Amino acid sequence: MLGLVEGEPSNARKAVQHLEKAGDDSRALNALGVIYYIAPEVFETDPVRLAGFYGVKRDMKKATRLLS
């Protein structure tokens, strides 16, 4: 999924915080857009889908803006 470091659990919330600090870096904005695109829906209840996202939810408006 979003494992950035080998052996470390994924944490999309921390990734979003760091990527938002990157400013106008195109790679960071792309990664942020991907996170918002693949994040689970608001009403998702599958624990496997929710693992690693820690409250980050799908936001297609943000994803579209960031990936455009």
C-alpha positions in Angstrom: 0.0 0.0 0.0 1.7 3.2 1.1 4.7 1.7 2.9 7.4 4.2 2.3 10.1 2.5 4.5 10.7 -1.2 4.4 9.3 -2.8 7.6 7.5 0.3 8.7 3.7 0.3 8.8 1.9 2.6 6.4 0.4 5.8 7.8 -1.4 7.9 5.3 -2.2 10.7 7.8 1.6 11.3 8.5 2.3 11.1 4.7 -0.4 13.7 4.0 1.1 16.0 6.7 4.6 15.7 5.3 3.5 16.1 1.7 1.4 19.2 2.4 4.6 20.8 3.8 6.4 20.2 0.5 4.6 23.2 -1.1 4.7 23.2 -4.9 6.9 20.2 -5.4 5.2 18.3 -8.3 6.2 14.9 -7.0 4.7 15.6 -3.6 1.5 17.0 -5.1 1.2 13.9 -7.3 1.7 11.6 -4.3 -0.8 13.5 -2.3 -3.3 13.3 -5.1 -2.8 9.5 -5.3 -3.4 9.2 -1.6 -6.7 11.0 -1.8 -7.7 9.0 -4.9 -7.0 5.5 -3.3 -8.1 6.3 0.2 -11.3 4.5 1.4 -14.7 6.0 1.0 -16.4 7.8 4.0 -18.7 4.8 4.6 -16.0 2.1 4.2 -16.1 -0.5 7.0 -13.7 -3.2 5.7 -10.8 -3.2 8.1 -8.4 -4.3 5.4 -9.3 -1.3 3.3 -9.0 1.1 6.3 -5.6 -0.2 7.4 -2.9 2.4 7.2 -5.2 5.3 6.3 -5.8 6.5 9.9 -8.8 8.6 9.1 -7.7 9.9 5.6 -10.8 9.6 3.4 -11.2 9.7 -0.4 -11.6 13.2 -1.7 -12.1 13.2 -5.5 -12.1 17.0 -5.7 -8.7 17.2 -4.1 -7.4 14.3 -6.0 -8.5 15.7 -9.4 -7.0 19.1 -8.6 -3.7 17.7 -7.4 -3.4 15.2 -10.3 -4.3 17.7 -13.1 
